[in-house]
Amino acid sequence: MQDLDTALSVTDGLFFEGHDITQDAAAHILRGALARADDGELFLEYRESESIVLDDGRIRSAGFDTTRGFGLRAVAGEAAGYAHADEISEAALKRAAATVSSVASGHSGIAAAPPQATNTRLYSPVNPLGDEGFAGRTALLSEIDAYARGKDSRVKQVSAGITGEWQAVQIMRADGTRVADLRPLVRFNVSLVVEQDGKRETGSYGLGGRHDYSRLVAPQAWKHAVDEALRQALVNLTSVAAPAGEMPVVLGAGWPGILLHEAIGHGLEGDFNRKKTSAFSGLMGQRIASPGVTVVDDGTLPDRRGSITVDDEGTPSSRTTLIEDGILVGFMQDRLNARLMGERATGNGRRQSYAHAPMPRMTNTVMLSGTASVDEMIASVSRGIYAVNFGGGQVDITSGKFVFSASEAYMIENGKLGAPVKGATLIGNGPDALTKVEMIGSDMALDPGIGTCGKNGQGVPVGVGQPTLKLSGLTVGGTAA
């Protein structure tokens, strides 16, 4: 596990030792650039990343990349100036400082207090790309392909991919505060195509987190992933057309929390609420969900994909309660929006890379457990849908309207599970869906570590989770009357 001193020592070596700028010179330029600003920081980043994809027994793509750069930001009131470069040098930083300092020209800001330092250990500082070696990971993908085909003669296509990265960041502030973080991230995905009697269906599964490759390459891990992808594909072979219309919906535990993330989570980010463009704007302290609904954003879960020891502004990650027993009690905040709204930063200031300015983003967004059992929920539905897994989806932040496609779903008829259905889409809006939660399961689960969230052109790794839920009614778009 890492601590602040270790992370600072490693990142000092990456950014200052033997390079075209010293730490003292960077600090001097930073102080000048932010002399009249309310806030701002120098964000330094080094990243190694690799990706290998095997498709039908052949390596379709393989790549390794190394990036290094900085982003410099000055904040004055609501305005922010941002400049970045892929060259960490005194000359490049001086050019950036001249650009961003203009945003505070004529401004006499009082510098915001720095975030409190932390030595919280959430994941190892290990660089996963050093494990096994590239050739070893390629051989593993070939073994996975053979295993999948050997499981069932109906398997016609296999695609498997493994990705990893190691990100080292240091955040410097004008008052001399420095924090650093070393972030591993790995992911494995497999998808299968099966065929029977001329009908083809697909299944997929993935897993990952902030750790080394050992958890992914363990046979019990990747075999479980292949087995799940195959099970899903074979279930879909027997699927019938999904019904259409308004009906009760039971959402499975774990990954279906992506609906919660998209339809509700974005609307609880600070920037949308400060600008009053969220469907939840102005509702703080009011009931927005059924009793029993409690939602948190928790970036402190060890080794999880969405966790961060510190955010990309240097604020320690935290567990932020957003909805408590149906009442709106909090927003996810970066430093800029928290200051303007008179609230505290919650450790949710995130950015895709040094080339992007930070903004409020989710980490691991989770609905907490209730007391109902899955059997009780199924038994309470006369005709509806049980959606176990989701594929893609879309949401409008302002209205909260969403459309999600179910990759695995079943009919519920007379309180019992029926045939699997294909082509089911769930249509509704987040604020309304929250009020339709009738039963909350005791089986809260986190997703397997595969989520990436997009916002304003930036993607960051995230996690989701929820227990099984029963909603009294959602519009199901299908193909059967």
N, C-alpha and C positions, 0 to 999 in steps of 0.2 A: 504494500500500500504506500501511497505517497504522502508527503507533508509539504508545507509551503516552502521550507528551506530547500528541500530536494528539488522541487519543481523550479524554483528560482535559479538554483545552481545550474540545472540542465539547460534552461532557456537562456541564461546569460551566455553559456557556451555557444548556443546556436545563433544568437543574434549579435553578440558584441566581441567575443574573443576571436581575434584573427580576421575581423571584418572591417568595413570602411567607416565604422562609427563606434564610439565608446559609449558606455552607459551614461557618463557624466555629460557628454555632448548632447545625447538624446534628451536628457533631463533639462538641460539648459534651453534647448530649442523649444521643448514642450512648454516650459514656463513662459517663454515669450509669446508663444502662440495663444495661450489661454489666459493671458494677463487680465483681460477685460471680460472674460467669459463667465457664465454661470456654472458651466460644467464642461466636461470633455475628457478625452483620454487618448493615449497612444496604444493601439492594439497591434502587437507583433505576433506573427503566426508562421509556423513551420509545419508542413504536412507531407507525409508519405502515404501513398495509397496504391492499392493494386486490385485488379479484378480479373478473374478467369471464368470463362463460360464454356462449357462443353455441351454440344448439341448433337445428338445421335452419334455418339462415339468419337466425335472429332472436336478439337478445340476450335470454337468459332471465333473467340476473341480473347486476347490476353494483353494486359497492359500494366505498367508501373509508372507512377508519376510522383515527382517531388516539386512542391511549391513553397515559396518563402516570400513574405511581403509584410507591409504594414498598412494600417488605416489610421488616420489622424482626424479627430472630430473636435469641433468647438461648438458649444451650445450657448445661445444668448436668447433668453425668453423662450419663445416657441420655435425660433429659427435654429437651424443647425448647418454648419459648414463641414463638408467631408471631403477628404482627399486620400488617395491610396496609391501605392506603387509596389511593383514586384522586385524592387531593388532597395535593400536596406542599407542606406548610406547617408552620410551627413548632408551631401548635396541634395539628395532626393527628399530628405526630411525637411530641409530648409525651404524647398519649393512648396512642399505641402503646407508648411506652416504659414507661408505668405498667402496662400489661397484661403485657408480656413479662418485665419485671424480676421479677415475682412468682415465676417458675419457679426463680430463683436465690436466693430469700429463705432466709436461714439457711445458704446454701452459701458456702463460701470457696474458690472455684475459682482455679486458676492459669491465666491466659489462655494459650491455645495460640499457638504461634509463627505469625506471618502467613505466607502463601504468598510464595514468591520472585517478584519482579517479572520481567516478560518484555517484550522488544521484538520478539518473533517476529512476522513478517508472514505471515499465512495467506490473507488476502483483502483486497480493496480496501475502504476505508471508504465508497465511493460509495453514495448513495441511489438505487436503481434506479427508484424511482417518478418521478424527474424525467426519465427517458429517453422520447423520442418523444411522450409525452403520451397521455392517455386515449383521445382520438379516433384516434390512430395505432394503438394496440393493438386497438381495436375493428375498424378497417379491416383489420388483419392477420388477425383471426379470420374475417372474411368471405372474404378471399382464400384462406385455408386450406380453408374449406368448399367453395369453387368448385373448388379444386385436387383435393380428395378425390373429388368427384362426377365430375370430368372424367377421373379415372384409370381408372374402371371403371363401366360402366352398372349393375352389380349393387349399387352403393352406394346404399342407401335412406335411411339416417340418418347424420348427422354431428354430433358434439358436440365442441367444443373449448373449452378454458379456459386462462387465463393468470392467475397470481397472483404477487404480489410483496410484499415487506415490507422495512422497514429498522428495525432494533432498535438503540437506543443504551442501554448500561447502564453504571452506575458502582457499584462495590462499595466501601463504606467500612468500616473496622475501628476498634475503640476505641483502638488504638495509633497511629492517624493514617495507617496504610497506606491508600492509595487506588489502585484499578486500574479501567480502563474498557475497553470494547470497542464497536466499531461494526460491525454485522453485517447485510450485505445477504443476501437470500434470494429466489430466483425459481424458478418452476416452470411448465411447459407440459404439458398433457395433451390427447390426442385419442383419441376412440373412434368406431368405425364399426359400422354394422349393414349386412350384405350379404344379399341374397336371391337364391336360384336354385331354380327348380322348387318353390316353396312352402316351402323350407327357409331359415330365417334363422339367422345366426351373427354373433358380434361379435368385434372385435379392438381392442386399445388399446395405446397407447405414451405414455411421458412422459419428460421430461428436465428437469434443473434443477441448481442449485448456489448457492454463495455468490459471486455476481458480478452484473453488471448484465444488462439484457435483451438486449444485443447478440448474445450467443451463441444465444439462443433465436429471435430474429427473423431471423437470417441464413437466407436461403432454403434453403441446404444442410442446416441443422439441422431446421427444421420440416417440410421435404419428406421428410427421412429418417424423421421420426416418423410422418407420414401413411403413407408407404410401408410401414413396419413394421406399423402397425395394420391396413392393408389386407391385407398378406401373411398375418398371423395369422388374420384373419377368413376369407380364402379357403381357407387350410389347414383351418380348422374346418368349412368346408362339405363337405369330403370325409371328415370323421372318421367313425369307427365306434365302437360302444360299447366302453368300456374294460373290460379283463378284471378279475377279482377274485381275490384270494388272495395268498399270500406269494410274492415273486419278487424277483430282482435289480433294482435301480433305478440308472440313470445320471442324475445331476443335472447340468444345464447350468451353464456358468460365469456369473458376474455376479449378476443379480437372484435366482436360486434360493438365494443366500446368505441370503435372508430366513428360510428354514427354520433355518439355523444360528443366526441372530439370535434367533429366538423360542424354539427348542427347547433351545438351549444357552446363549446369551448372557445371558439374564435370570438363569439359575441361577448365573452367575459374578459377579453384582453383590454388593457387600459386605454390604448390609443383610440379604439372604436368608441369607448364610452366617454372619453374626454371630448371627442369631436361630435358626440351624440349621434353617431351613425349606427350604433348597435341596437338590435331589437330589445336589449335589456337596459338601455340608457334611462336614467332617472328612476330606476326601480330598486335601488339599494334599500335594504331593510324590509322589502315587501315580499309577499309570497309569490314565487314564480314557478313552483313545482309542487307536486303532491307531497303530503306529509310522509316522512321517511326517506325522502330523496336527499342524500348528502354527497356532494361532489368536491373532491380536492384535486389540486395540482401539486404533485409531490416530486420534486427533483432530487430528493435525498435517498432514493431507494438504491441500495448497493448493486452495482454492476448492470443496472438496467440501461437500455438503449437511450432513453430520454433523460437520464440523470446527468447532472453537471456539478462538480465540486464548487465551482464559482461560475457565474454567467459571464458573458463576453463584455461586461462592464466592470467585472471584478467583485460583484455582489455575491455573497455566499448563497447557494441554493437553499430553498426552504420548502416546507409543506404549507400550502396556502389553501385554506378552506374557502370555497367559492359559494356553495349552496349548503346550508345547514338545516336539515329537517324541512326542506322546501323553501327556506327563506334565503334571499340573495344577501350574502354577507361580505363578499370580497371580489376583487379583480386581480388579474395578473399584471404586474407592473415592471416596467423598466425604470431607469432613473429619471428620464425626461418627463414622462407622463405622470409618474408618482409626484414629482416636485410641483408640477403645474396643478395637480388635483389635490395637493395637500395631504398625500398619503405616503406610505413607506414603500421603497423598492422591495420587491419580493424575490429577486433573483431570477427574473424571467426576461432579462435583456439579452437577446440572442442574435447571432448573425451567421450567415452561411460561411463567410470567409472574411479575410482582411479587406476584400474589395467591396464589402457591404456594411452599411451602417446598422447598428443594433436597433431592435424594436421589440415590443412585448410578444413573446411566443410561449406556447405551452411546453412542458417537459413530459411528465407522465400524468395524464389526466384520468382520474379514476372515480367511479361511483362506488360508494361503500355498500357492504352487504346489509341485507334485511334478514327476515326469518323464514320466508316461504321456501318450500321445496319445489323442484322442477315438476315433480309429479302433480303437486297441488295446482300449479299453474296450468299445466296441460289439461288436467281434469276439469278446470273451470271454463274451458273454451268449448262452445258447441261447434263452431266452424271458424277456422282461422288459419294462421300461418305460424310455423315455428322456424325462425331464421337463425341458423347455426353459424354460418360464416358469410362474410361480405367480400365483394370485389370492389369495384370503383364506386365513386359517388361525387356529387356536386352540392354546393350550398351557397346561398346568397346571404352574406353577413348581415346586411341591413334588415332584410325581412325574416331571416332565419329559415327560409324555405330550402328543403333538401330533397334529393333523389338518390337512392342507393340501390345497387343491384346485389341480390343475394346469390352467392356462389354455391351455397348448400342450404336447402330449405325443405320443409315437409308440410303437408297438409295436417291440420288438426280437425278431426270430425268426431262429434259426440264425445269429447273429452279424451280421445285417444289419438296417438300419432298414426297418420296415414301414409300415403305414398310420397316419395320425394317429388318435388316440383322444380321445373326449370323455367327461367325467364322471369322470376319474381322481382319486381322493383318496389321499394317502399318510398312513398311520397308523403311529405308533410312539412311542418315547420317546427324548429327546435322549441320555441317557447310553448307552443301548443302541446307538443309531444311530452314535455315535462309534466304537464297537468294531467296527462292520461296514464301515468304510471299507477297501476292498481296493485301490483304485487312485486316484491323485491326479494330475490333469492338469497340464500345464505352461502352461496358458492362463488363469491367474488374471485375472479381470476385475472391475471395480467396477460397481455398478448405475448406471443413467443419471441418478440424482439425484432420486428420487421418494419416498424412504422417510419415514414418520412413525411413531414408536413410542409406544404407550400403556402407561402404568403408573400404577396408583393414581389414575386419573382425569386424569392429565396427559399431554399429547402434546408431543413434541419431535422436531425433524428429525434423521434418522439416515441413515447409509449402510451398505451391506452389500457383500460381495464374496467370491468363491471361484473356484477353478478347477473344471473339470468333474470330477465324482467318481463312482466306482462303489461302491455299497453292496451287500454280498452278499445282503441281503434286507430288504424292508420289506413291511408289509401294504398291498396296493393295494385300495382299495374302488372297485368299478366296477359295471357292470350286466350284464356278460357272464360266463358261467361259464368 
